[in-house]
Amino acid sequence: MEMQPLKSAEGGETEEKKKANVSKKEKSVLQGKLTKLAVQIGKAGLVMSAITVIILVLYFAVDNFVLQKRPWLTECTPIYVQYFVKFFIIGVTVLVVAVPEGLPLAVTISLAYSVKKMMKDNNLVRHLDACETMGNATTICSDKTGTLTTNRMTAVACYVGDVHYKEIPDPGLLSVKSLDILVNAISLNSAYTTKILPATKEGGLPIQVGNKTECGLLGLVLDLKRDYQPVRNQIPEEKLYKVYTFNSVRKSMSTVIKLPDGSFRMYSKGASEIVLKKCTKILNQEGEPRVFRPRDKDEMVKKVIEPMACDGLRTICVAFRDFPGDPEPLWDNENDILNELTAVCVVGIEDPVRPEVPSAIVRCQRAGITVRMVTGDNINTARAIAIKCGIIHPGEDFLCIDGKEFNRRIRNEKGEVEQERMDKVWPKLRVLARSSPTDKHTLVKGIIDSCLTDQRQVVAVTGDGTNDGPALKKADVGFAMGIAGTDVAKEASDIILTDDNFSSIVKAVMWGRNVYDSISKFLQFQLTVNVVAVIVAFTGACITQDSPLKAVQMLWVNLIMDTFASLALATEPPTEALLMRKPYGRNKPLISSTMTKNILGHGIYQLVIIFSLLFVGEQIFDIDSGRHAPLHSPPSEHYTIIFNTFVLMQLFNEINARKIHGERNVFDGIFRNPIFCSIVFGTFAIQIVIVQFGGKPFSCTPLDLEKWGWCTFLGLGELVWGQVIATIPNSKLRFLRGAGQLTKKNEMPGDEDMNEDNEEIDHAERELRRGQVLWFRGLNRIQTQIRVVNAFRSSLYEGLEKPDSRPSIHNFMTHPEFRIEDTTPHIPLIDDTDLEEDPALRMIPQSQTGSQPQSPNKNNNAVDSGINLTIDTTSKSAASSSPASPLHSLETSL
């Protein structure tokens, strides 16, 4: 049956809104910064090209028609037009070189290249921008089972018949009755799709199929020299009478079977501390049930469960209960059914930490990323695994709490999450145990919404279940498990881990940071070319009425710096050095002070060389000058040297651009990138062909070997000059800090959150919520004003009316969904913000807030006129009963 969307205000425009929001979200932080930068450079280039054309036209007109006083001859008009067309072409050339159309290409190439390579690192990227966002990640909230651990459960300890076995016991040590119940309970009360198959290789481990925890329990049955399959064959799945499936709330699974005598038996298994609470009996050494008192439960928790958990074992309790056949129990009444159980045993299941995880977590911590474990396991088990992984270290100041304590700390008396409370918890939180999917979503949202740090926290989350969907969606980057993950989790995620391994997340961080660095490298190279080419074209045109770099030459330079450079610099492979620094901030300027220093430094070198060749080059090389050449003159050797030197300087500066953090060895790892090497050598080869054989189309004339040597020498000077620039400390160039702010993204606080909320809440629901907020604000203000009146009354008529008995408008409000029962609610009558906003609230006697009372008569003149109506309407009964009362006179004066 298909559900049609409502054509009302609630669902009318939802589809369009969602589409709009999707398109908004697709634009990543880096793309936003680059778009802003490209627009700024484009505007500057447009202004420069316009000024160039205007200056050329005015210079030509003034020189010819004013200074030389030449008349406008009709027959010379075509020549004048050719000059104007030439000026226009020069202007367009300046514009083409100035506009960085290669930026989007560089981003696309870098992301596409990274995504392809990440596939080999077991990261299947579903959204391109997630790759880039991962480079800024500051927090990773990771699952335990399967991500930090191998997800190969093995039973290694158990407590059966009042004996705690540190290893799996010999079946002869257990009573036959206990053993039979245990084997039946495990075999029947687990998914029939869960199996243990023999190893494919000789000497290999058996293959676990299905739920890994159940595989561990089935392994226990096999270790006890019994087989689960005959039990299942005797009672096939379709003969199971009732099944209570596992969920995150009940933390247990139960199966009811009908016995031959007509009675029923229910087998249960689940989290040990939860199932044991529901047990009233336990099997003794002979396999007979005995009373299981609360004192015995506490002792069992201390002596059995906690030691197992502290060894990093997951503890599972197996229990059963018999029901009479007549009358048949009410199976839907879960609370009564899942109670009064008889405990059979407690099993300790080990899930070993993946061998590569501790080193991966150390790399994350070194890179400034905090790893937090969010798991449904026992807190002692979680803490033990966290220590083995290196998430927490003994002696550190950290929090390791369970879901109940987490909610108690972050929620107020009404059960609402408060950001202030959350900010006190999350910075130190490292392990959240016994957590529900809601807790995971709350934690992720709380970290993202926090304003404790200068930069907003960027959160990555791993999840595998359907219930993890909201947390994966809310996170900046959601990782779904490719093996254990459900389709819902994969659909909500940005990246799928095809091997369910935490170390793959670290590789995603490396690739994300590499994308950012690749774009920065390309940007550094392109802006250097931009600045130099525009200044050379503009200055040369203004002084010599002709650009030293011709239109076709400029287009070749543009091709080098846009297409080829983006291919070369955007395909650099990541290195371990990327994890040796802190994450970039989301609103950190795209152009750092080091990059600005390199751009200006190399720009100065290139401008000095180009202008030296332009104005004194003919004397240095003893050749004819190319300046002030007639309109259709052949290409000059002078301008060919300038063009050749300019291109070779860009080629060697491309090698400099490989490093953007002030590193000296610019050749480090250059041969690991064959694309870069082939582009540099290929460009050099094409440049030789253009100069030697380009002729008039490229405005080039062939150069001899000596001149080629000088051009190459001046190009190589870029590498030497790069070392000089690297020597200059950034602290000496304080003025560059402002230049680095060019692309700073002015983000409105909370603006991003509003966009995210828009995706989760449709338009009609937002309007409804806004109305509710206004309604409750109004109610709150009225209630506060009533309190003011009651404050007067209580101070004037002591004992006339008890403050506790006064009615509250909040009684009509809906009850909050979550309440903390174990805390004493203390709701202050007024808060500080209301005191500041409304002077009338200062009238409240301090007796209402637990302080000494004070007379209201001192502050009569401070009462705000905004509460007159309330006092009039609320005080009528009191006034009518005693017209001569002091309250009546107070009301009249008010």
Phi, psi and omega in degrees: 000120183274138177267118180274141178293144180289140180267037182249188181295336183288328185228013187295307188252016184302317184300314182293320180299316182298317180299317181297318181292324179299315181295327178293317185290333183299334182279113185278175181298313181297318179296323177297315179296316182293321178299315180297317180296316181298320178296316181297315180293320179300317179296316180298318179296321179297318179296315181298317181294320179296316180297320180300312181297315182299314181296316180298315181295313181297316181300316180296316183293314182294317184295318185276315191260346180252301184290312181271354174054042177278139177281155177283110181264134182297321182290341179268358183304316179302325180292316178300318181298319179298322177297314181296321177297319178299317178297319181295320179296320178298317178298316179296322179298315178301317181296315181299318181290325184287321184287122183275070181290351179280348183300306178301324179296318181297318179298312182297314180298314183298315181293315181296318178296316181296317181299318180295317181289326180295333178299325178288337177267021175067027175244110177265106186275124179264329179236124185304316186292342179296327179299314180290317182299326183298334178292338179263003186301136177247342183219138172237118176261107189250144168292163176267299188294123176089333181263305176273336181247172186283346184059036172239092187284136178222126177287124183238347180208158178201160176237110181225137175056047177065016179234133179263110180264121179285341174230164180297122186285164172289137183303334180293339180282345183259150176291147183298323182295313179298319182296318179297314180297318181297314181296316179296318182299317182285318185293318185273324185268054173205159181299132182291346176281346178280123183216163172240115182261152179296154182297143179284327179256150179291128182084000180276173180278150175299151182271126179265125181242129177100205182297126188289326178296316178294326176298321177298319179291319177296327175296325176298318178300316179293323179294334178274017176061032176238169181234135182277337187294316177301325178296317180291325179294325180292321177237089180294169187300323183290346180267358176293129190283318182204139179232125172259101186291159179289139168215171188288347180274306184279341177053030178206166177227139181225145179227132180254132174237155179262124181279162182301330181278006177094347178279176184238149172229134179246128175257137179230149171212150180173192179304128192300314184292335180279315181291321182297329178299332182267002180268136175247348179223163177213146180283133179272193186295332180272358182085015178260141179288139173231165183295137181242096187277161177305325179296321178294322179298314180299319180295321179295319179300316184288320188265340184243301189291312183296316176301320177297314182296322180291340174273006179083021180264142172275127184259127179239129178260134177250130183217172177210169176206138177260140178237147175288154180281334182223120358283153180288134181297159174276098188294336182284344180275082188300318185300323179281324183290310183276060183207169178051046181276166174245117182288137179258308180198166172240124183253136175259115183252130181261136173235097188298146176291138176301137185299331184272353186291313181306316180292325178295321180290323176299318178296321178297313182296323177294330181274006178083021180251127178271127178260126178240136178263125177240112187220160177268003183283170174304146185295324179291320177298314181298318181296317181297316179294321180297324178291317179298324181284335184094013177291320176236151179234137180304137180094349179279159177268097182219166177249136176225097188231166177261175185299323182294313179294322179301313179293325179296326183280329188261349184254148177274189184295336180272358181086013180265143178286128178251131182296325179298317178293319179300320182294340177277342186260309194294327183300325182263351184291126177240329181227125174243107184257166180046043184264148175264166176302329178295318179299321180297315179296319180298317180297314181299313181297320181296320180291318181294320183281350186292145178244021182295323182258161180298317180262142177295140178292136176253117191250131171251143184227140172251144179201156180229340185265167177299323181290344179281353183308309180301319180293319179296322181289320183288326183296157176294321175224123179255127177254122176255149179282127182285332182266305184270351186284148176276166179296326180295316179297318180295322180293326182277350187270169175257327180226139178251126177275108186288346178244007179055032188247135181296326182297337176292331177294321179297322177295324176296322177297315179300314181293322178298315178292327180294323177300313181298316180293321180298317178295320180295321178298313180297320181297316179300316180293313186291321181294328176297313179297317180304307185300311184293312183297318181293315181294319180296313181297316183293308183295315180299320180294320183289326184270318186251004183058022178203143179281132177299330177256117184288169186300312182293322177297318178299320180294324176294317176298319180298321178294320178299310190280340180266290188288304185294317182294322180294323176294317184289313187274337182274358181246023177290132178286152180286156178232166179296336181299336179297334181267009180264004180228167181286162179293151171292147174281155180294325181250025175286142179302143181291325180260108181284170180294327177295317178296318179299318178298317180294318181298310182292319182298310180291328177297318180296315180301311183294321180294320179298315181295313184296314182290328176297315179293326183292318189260335179232010183297323182294329178284323181295314184264358180056057179228172180288145180284143178261000182285151177056037179285150178298173189300311185248034182287153179293162180300143181257150178294327181300306183288335176294320178297318179299312181297315182296316180297318181300314181294318181293326175296321178295321181298314181285331176290335176297327176290319176300324185291350179294341181239129185238005181244024176082015179291148183272322184276093183281350180266000183300119177072017185292330183275356174281349180245088182296333179297316181298311182299315182294324180291317180297311181291323178295317179297319179298318180295317179295324179297321177298316181296316182298314183292315186281328186235003183292322178061215187293321179305323180260007180054043183236150173233143184302143179250149177278177187296323181296316181292325175298320179298317179294320179298317180293321179299316179294326176293317178297334177303335177302318181294319179293316180297327178299324177292324178295316180297320181296336180286332183286119179289147180296334182295336179281347184242062183296332182294342181283344181298323178293325180295327180291346181276005185307319187251018182298130185273117179278094182265131174289133178298130179084355183296320181293320180297325179297319178298320181292321179296325179300328180288328185272335185237130180281174188299315183297321181292325177296318179298319180298317181294322179298319178296320179296318180300313180297320181297313182288331174297316178299314178300319182296319180294318178298317181297319179298320180291323176298322179297323178300313180297314181296331177296317176299315184296315184294329179282329181275325180240081180296130179084353181293323184212128180283134180299328183291338186270356183289143182286150178242134178296334181294348177296338181272354180282157179291148180287140176294154184288336186231130178230142175263112186279334189268011177243149179277116183291133175225098183262114179296148182293319180222157176250170186297326183294320179294325179297320181290322185285320190241107181300335182296334184289340178290350180286345186294127178298145183291347176297334180289334182251017174094005181255184180289140179289153174226155184286134179286344185294337181291333188245026183301321183286352182269358184287129181287141180294344182294348182252009181301316183299318181296317182294319180299311187285326185279334188264004185298320183295318180293320183291320183291328181286329179220084186298332182269013185290157177299328180296323180295318178294324177297317179298318181297316180296325178293000000 
